[in-house]
Amino acid sequence: MSNLPAYRPITGATAVAGVAGSPIAHSLSPLIHNAWIEAAGLDAVYVAFAPPPDRFSHFAEGMRGGAVRGLNVTLPFKEAALSVAHEVGERAERAGAANLLIFNEDGSIVADNVDGLGLLGALASQAPGFDPRSGPVVVMGAGGAARGAAAALVMAGAPEVRLVNRTLARAELVAGAVGGSTRAYPLDAAAEAFRDVTLVVNATSAGIASDDALDLPLEGIPAGAVMMDMTYSPLITPFLSRAKLLGHPIVDGLEMLVRQAGPSFEAFFGRVPPAEVDVRALCIAALEARTK
């Protein structure tokens, strides 16, 4: 009997999808998608790509023709991903960024943004009583992640989306692009932006480390307002720790990652992910292993 490990052969018939970012080694997307692929018994593979930061357009152009089904796109390439597309969906257009590219056999590239679906799915899962239509919401930041969150909340019926950012001009630019009842606030006016809100989303990288925490007047946020951080490593960021101490319901970024992976998987492989696989548990185990 052979002692060689069992493996699934990769052939010319294997469907290929992946994720592109820089850096990308930390990404949990390959773990999620390959677990679903294995459970579904698909002849497919999902891999991570790290194109040079200034060469994404050339990299994406090289994928055209259908040999690769598609890509998830993460920092710093979400805006560049939008620019290479021949067809842009409404979610990506509103967000001004794409986190999903589909490569058609005719050579065309379709851009979508499923970050918002992930955000709304995470809220529905971990804060089931929250309704985007129930009151104003705050999104911290004005980068691609913030734009995606703001666009999703506008499309979900939020009566007002308040973008809070260190650079007011940047927030004003994003508010104009997202449209709807989107307003911009400088960081020093955060207390005013937090008045009567039902949700605060941290869409910045600040606050991941305790010495990089955002200096925010969270004590002024109404009781019961939901607090969400789009970062998933660490799972409970200092931002969420403060929110939890203040008694707010919290939503973590890992749930958003898992929820946006579902529509990506369906776009790549033409079927919904197998429900029997607990990919969140797999991701938590992977995050815990990194800290040992």
N, C-alpha and C positions, 0 to 999 in steps of 0.2 A: 504494500500500500504506500502511495506517495505521501511524503511529509510536506509537500508544497501546499501553501494556503489556498483555499478556494478563492476565486476571484471572478468577476464578471468581465468578459472580454470586451474591449472597445474596438469597434470595427468601423468601416465606412458607412454602415447603416445606423450607427449609434446617433441618436439625437443629442445635440450639444447645446447647452445654454450656460450662462455664467453671470458673474458680477464683476464690474470694473470699478476700480477706485485706486487712490494713492494717498496713504498706504491702504493695503487690503488684507494683510495677514490676520488681522483681528476679526474679520467678518465671520459671522455665524451663518450667513446665507448658504454656503455650500453644505454645512451640516444639516440645515433644515431641508433643502431641496433634495439632497441625496438620500436622506432618510425616507422622504416621500417616494422617491424614485424606486428605492429598494422594496418598499412595502407594496407599491403598485405593480412591481414586476416589469417595469419599463426598460427597454433597451435605450438607455439615456444616461447622460452624465452632466453634472453641473460643476463648473470650475471657476476659480478666481483668476482674474487678469489684473496686472498692474502696469498699464501703459505709461510711458513717460508723461509727466504732467502737461507738457506742451505739445503732445502728439496724439491727443485723443481723437481728433477728427480723422487723421490718417488711419488710426487703429480701427475706428468704427467703419470707415469706408472699406477697409479690407475685409470686413465681415459680410459685406453685401453678397447676395446670391442664394442665400438659404442654407448653406452648409452649416452655419450656426443659426439656431432658431431665434435667439434673442439674448439680450443682456439686461440685467438690473444694473443701474448706474448709481454710484454713491459719490461722496466728496472726492475730489473737487470738480467733477465732470458733469454735474446735472444741467448746468446751463449750456455747456458745449454739446451735450447730447441732444438738446432741443434744436440746435443750429444745424445738425447733420440730417435731420429728418425731412422726408418728402411730404409726410402727412402728420399733422399734429392734432391730437385729441383735445377736447375742451378743457379737461382737467390740467393737462400740461400747458396749454396756452394761458390759462388763468394764473397758474403757478409760475410761469416764466421759466420752467425747468422741467426736465424729464428724468424719471428714475427707471423707466422701462422702454427699451427699444426692441422692436420686432423686425427681423430681417426677412422680407418676403422673397420668394423664389424669382420674382421678376426683377430683383435688384433694388426695390424700393425699401425705405426705412420708415416705420411708423413709430411715433413717439407718444408715450402716455405717462401719466404720473399717478401712481397708485399709493403714494404716501398718505394722501388724504383718506383713502379707503382704509388704510391701516390705522390711522388716527381714530377715525370714527368707529372702526371695529373694536379697537382697544377700549375706547370709552364705553361702548355698549357692553363689553365683557366685564370690565373692572369697576365701572360706575354706571350700572344699568339704570339708575334713576335719572341720569342726566339727559336733558333734551336741549340740543343746540338752539332751538327756537325760544328758549325760556328767558333769555336775557343777554346782555353784552358779554363778550368773551375777550380775553387778552392773550396775545401771542407775543412772547419775548423774542426779539431778534428781527432781522430783516434780510437774512440770507435765503438760500434756496429752500431749506427746511421750513423756515418761517413762512415763506411764500406759499409752499404747498399746504401747510396747515391752515393759513388764512383763507386760501382759495376753497379748501374743502369745507370750512365752517361757513363761508358765505353761501356756497352751493347747498349746504344743509339747512339754511334758513336762519342763521344767527342774525338777530336784528342789528347788531353792531359788532365789528371786529376792531379791536384797538391794538395797533402794533407799537410796542415799546422798544426803543433802540437807543444805543449810545449816540449814534449819528442820526439826528432828526431828518436830515435831507434824504438819507438812504431809506428811512422808514416812509417818508412822504412819497418817494419814487415807487416803492413797492405797493403802498396803499392805492396809488393811482392806477397801477397795472392790474391789481387784483379786482378793483372795482367794488360794486355794492356799497354797503355802509361801512367802509373801512377807513379808519382814522389813524393818524400818526401821533405819537407822543415821544418826547425825549425821555431819557432814563430818569432825570431828576423830577419828572412829573409822573412817576410811576404810581404814587399814592392816589393821584387824581384818576389815573386810568383804571386802578383797581376798584374804584367806587362802584358798588352794586353789580359786580360781575358774577357770573355763574361758573366760569372756567378760566384758569390760567395755564397756558402751555409754555414751557421753557424750550424754545427751539434754538438755543445757543449752546456753544460748547462750554461756556462759563459755568462754574459751579460744579464741575466734575470732581475737582479736587477741593479739599477743605480750604486751602489757601487761595483758591481762585473763586470763592463763592460770590455770587451776585449780592450786592448790598441792597436788598429790597425790603420795603416796608410791608412784609407779608402779614403782619399783625392787623393791618387795616382791611384785609380781604374779608368779605362777608362769610359768616359761618355757613358751612355746608357747600361752599364753592369747591369744585373739583380742581385738583392740582395735578398736572401731568408734566413729565420730563421725557423728551424724545431720545435722550441718551439711554443706552442699556448696559453700559459698563462704566461704573458699577451699577448693579441693578437698582439699588436705592441710593440715589445721589444726595449730596448735602441739601439740595433744593427740596427733594421729596422728604428727607428727614425732618427738615424744619416744618414742612407742611403737615406731616404726620403728628409732630409734637403739638401743633396748633389745632389738631382735631379734624383736619380736612380729609375727605376721601382722596386717595392718590391713585394714579395710573402710571405704570412704568413703560419705558421705551421698548423693552423686550416684547411686550404684548403687541405694540405697534409693528415691530419688525415681523413678527409671526403673521399678523393679520394682513400686512401688505404682501407677504410672500405668497399667500393663497391665490390671489388673482394673477400674480406673476406666473406661478406654476401652471395655472389654467391656460394662460396666454401662450406659454411655451409648448405645453404638451397636450392641450386639448381635453383635459379632464380635471376635475376637482381633486385636491389632495386627499389621500386616504385618511379618513377621520380617526382610525384606530391608532395612529402614531401620535404620541404626546411629544411634539417637537419642542414645546416650551420646557418640559422637564429635561430633555437632552441639552438644550441651550444652558439651562441653569447649572447642570452638571459640568458643562464645559467652562462656564465662567468661574465656578468654584475651583476647578482644577488649575486655572490660570493663577489663582491667588496662593496656591500651596507652594 
